[in-house]
Amino acid sequence: MMETMERRGTSGMTHTHGGGHEAEQHTEGMVARTIEEQTAKLPSDLFLWAAVGSIGCSLLLQASGKKEESLFVGQWAPTFLILGLYNKIVKVAGSDRANQ
C-alpha cells in the first residue's frame, strides 16, 4: 500500500503526491465558499416546496388559459430541485471539508 503526502501551496491548491504520479485538487474560491456557507443555512425542504409550488402555480395558470406563463413557471421546478441537491451536497460533503 502506497502512502500519499499532501502539501498546500500558496495558490490555495492541494498537491497530492504518491505512486509516481501527481494529481492536483483545487480548492474553492472565496465567492463559492461564501455561497456554500449561506446556502447550508437554508432547510433542504425549502427547495422541494418551491418546486411543488411552481408546479401548482403552473397548473393554475394552465387551467386559466395562460399557457405561455404556465410553461415559464413550470420550468422553475427542475431548477429548484437542482438547487436543493446542491444545498444537500454542501451540507453533507462541503467543497473543502476534507481539506480543512
MARMISE-204031 format. One record per residue: residue in one letter; z, y, x of N, C-alpha, C in turn; residue number from 1. Coordinates in steps of 0.02 Angstrom, whole numbers, plus 50000, padded with zeros to 5 digits. Atoms other than C-alpha are relative to their C-alpha. Last residue first. Layout:
! MARMISE-204031
PT residuo   n.w   n.v   n.u  ca.w  ca.v  ca.u   c.w   c.v   c.u num
PT       a     Z     Y     X     Z     Y     X     Z     Y     X NUM
...
***
This chain:
! MARMISE-204031
PT residuo   n.w   n.v   n.u  ca.w  ca.v  ca.u   c.w   c.v   c.u num
PT       q 49945 49953 49998 50325 51099 49505 50063 49967 50024 100
PT       n 49998 49963 49937 50169 50999 49550 50061 50046 50005  99
PT       a 49990 50047 49946 50184 50866 49415 50009 50036 50067  98
PT       r 49933 50030 50003 50210 50997 49280 50014 49954 50058  97
PT       d 49971 50002 49933 50057 51097 49334 50068 49965 50002  96
PT       s 50051 50003 49948 49943 51076 49184 50030 49991 50069  95
PT       g 50001 49938 49962 50076 51029 49058 49952 49996 50058  94
PT       a 50019 50007 49930 50092 50847 49009 50005 50064 50040  93
PT       v 49985 50066 49973 50182 50833 48842 49987 49997 50076  92
PT       k 49930 50017 50009 50194 51013 48782 50018 49934 50035  91
PT       v 49960 49954 49959 50028 51066 48856 50073 49982 49994  90
PT       i 50009 50019 49930 49944 50911 48784 50043 50044 50045  89
PT       k 49962 50062 49988 50017 50947 48612 49995 49978 50073  88
PT       n 49929 49985 50005 49955 51127 48611 50043 49939 50017  87
PT       y 49984 49964 49939 49783 51073 48670 50074 50016 50003  86
PT       l 50001 50050 49946 49777 50946 48529 50018 50033 50067  85
PT       g 49940 50041 50007 49829 51080 48405 50005 49947 50054  84
PT       l 49946 49959 49974 49693 51196 48471 50067 49963 49995  83
PT       i 50007 50001 49927 49570 51055 48441 50054 50042 50033  82
PT       l 49978 50066 49977 49635 51035 48262 49995 49994 50076  81
PT       f 49927 50004 50005 49622 51222 48229 50026 49933 50027  80
PT       t 49973 49956 49948 49443 51224 48294 50076 49999 49999  79
PT       p 50001 50035 49935 49398 51072 48189 50028 50042 50057  78
PT       a 49956 50059 49996 49463 51161 48032 49996 49963 50067  77
PT       w 49939 49984 49963 49380 51330 48062 50043 49938 50011  76
PT       q 50011 50016 49929 49209 51264 48009 50060 50019 50044  75
PT       g 49994 50072 49989 49265 51261 47828 49992 49980 50073  74
PT       v 49928 50015 49999 49290 51450 47830 50011 49925 50014  73
PT       f 49968 49963 49946 49108 51483 47876 50074 49981 50008  72
PT       l 50019 50033 49937 49039 51346 47763 50034 50034 50060  71
PT       s 49968 50065 50000 49135 51415 47613 49985 49962 50066  70
PT       e 49930 49989 49980 49081 51592 47653 50038 49934 50005  69
PT       e 50000 49979 49930 48900 51536 47647 50071 50012 50026  68
PT       k 50015 50055 49954 48926 51437 47487 50001 50020 50073  67
PT       k 50009 49962 49938 49015 51569 47383 49987 49950 50057  66
PT       g 50070 49985 49989 48989 51481 47215 49986 50040 50063  65
PT       s 50015 49934 50030 49170 51486 47157 49929 50023 50015  64
PT       a 49995 50005 50073 49189 51299 47187 49983 50066 49966  63
PT       q 50058 50040 50023 49126 51319 47366 50000 49996 49924  62
PT       l 50059 49957 49994 49251 51460 47398 49937 49963 49975  61
PT       l 49997 49948 50051 49392 51353 47331 49939 50045 50002  60
PT       l 50012 50032 50065 49339 51204 47437 50001 50051 49943  59
PT       s 50071 50016 50003 49328 51313 47592 49981 49968 49934  58
PT       c 50035 49937 50014 49500 51383 47558 49925 49989 49995  57
PT       g 49986 49981 50069 49568 51206 47548 49965 50064 49980  56
PT       i 50037 50047 50042 49482 51154 47709 50009 50018 49927  55
PT       s 50071 49979 49997 49547 51311 47795 49956 49954 49959  54
PT       g 50010 49938 50038 49722 51272 47734 49928 50023 50001  53
PT       v 49998 50019 50071 49714 51092 47797 49988 50062 49956  52
PT       a 50061 50038 50013 49661 51156 47969 49996 49980 49926  51
PT       a 50055 49951 49998 49799 51288 47971 49934 49966 49985  50
PT       w 49999 49964 50064 49924 51155 47916 49945 50053 49997  49
PT       l 50020 50047 50053 49874 51045 48062 49998 50035 49933  48
PT       f 50073 50008 49994 49883 51191 48183 49973 49952 49947  47
PT       l 50031 49937 50020 50059 51237 48127 49924 49994 50000  46
PT       d 50025 50006 50069 50107 51053 48141 49970 50065 49973  45
PT       s 50064 50034 50003 50116 51070 48330 49972 49995 49929  44
PT       p 49993 50069 50026 50255 51199 48324 49931 49969 49992  43
PT       l 50022 50009 50069 50216 51350 48434 50010 49928 49977  42
PT       k 49946 49979 50045 50322 51377 48592 49981 49989 49926  41
PT       a 49952 50055 50003 50200 51275 48698 50058 50017 49953  40
PT       t 50022 50048 50051 50068 51405 48654 50048 49941 49994  39
PT       q 49994 49971 50067 50164 51540 48749 49980 49949 49946  38
PT       e 49929 49988 50014 50194 51442 48910 50009 50026 49929  37
PT       e 49967 50064 50013 50016 51375 48906 50074 50009 49984  36
PT       i 50022 50023 50066 49943 51550 48888 50035 49934 49983  35
PT       t 49967 49958 50050 50048 51610 49035 49981 49978 49930  34
PT       r 49929 50019 50001 49992 51463 49144 50038 50040 49947  33
PT       a 49994 50065 50034 49811 51492 49099 50073 49979 49994  32
PT       v 50017 49990 50071 49824 51677 49145 50008 49935 49961  31
PT       m 49945 49966 50035 49918 51643 49308 49985 50008 49925  30
PT       g 49989 49931 49983 49792 51517 49372 50055 50030 49957  29
PT       e 50022 49950 50049 49805 51330 49351 50016 50070 50025  28
PT       t 49948 49979 50047 49823 51216 49501 49971 50053 49954  27
PT       h 49993 49928 50008 49677 51130 49585 50054 50015 49949  26
PT       q 49978 49989 50068 49693 50951 49645 50013 50075 49993  25
PT       e 49963 49939 50014 49592 50919 49800 50018 50003 49927  24
PT       a 50015 49975 50068 49541 50748 49862 50042 50062 49989  23
PT       e 49961 49943 50023 49532 50693 50045 49977 50021 49930  22
PT       h 50040 49951 50037 49478 50524 50107 50045 50055 49974  21
PT       g 50060 49981 49964 49546 50408 50241 49954 50047 49962  20
PT       g 50054 50049 50004 49668 50318 50128 49936 50022 50033  19
PT       g 49980 50070 50001 49781 50467 50103 49939 49957 49996  18
PT       h 50029 50038 49945 49782 50655 50096 50023 49928 49994  17
PT       t 49973 50067 49997 49809 50760 49941 49964 49961 50054  16
PT       h 50044 50044 49964 49783 50947 49955 50033 49932 50005  15
PT       t 49963 50054 49969 49870 51049 49822 49950 49954 50032  14
PT       m 50027 50067 50010 49783 51212 49786 50046 49950 50034  13
PT       g 49976 50027 50063 49875 51376 49764 49974 49931 49985  12
PT       s 50049 49987 50053 49773 51464 49898 50023 49975 49932  11
PT       t 49989 49934 50028 49924 51475 50014 49952 50015 49943  10
PT       g 50026 49945 49961 49916 51288 50043 50014 50066 49966   9
PT       r 50022 49943 50041 50022 51152 49965 49981 50057 50046   8
PT       r 49980 49937 49970 50035 50989 50061 49970 50056 49958   7
PT       e 50026 49939 50031 50035 50817 49987 50025 50060 50038   6
PT       m 49963 49940 49983 50053 50651 50076 49967 50059 49966   5
PT       t 50037 49939 50011 49998 50485 50002 50045 50059 50017   4
PT       e 49960 49944 50022 50062 50319 50066 49956 50061 49994   3
PT       m 50006 49940 49959 49948 50169 50072 50044 50055 49972   2
PT       m 50000 49941 50042 50000 50000 50000 50000 50062 50045   1
***
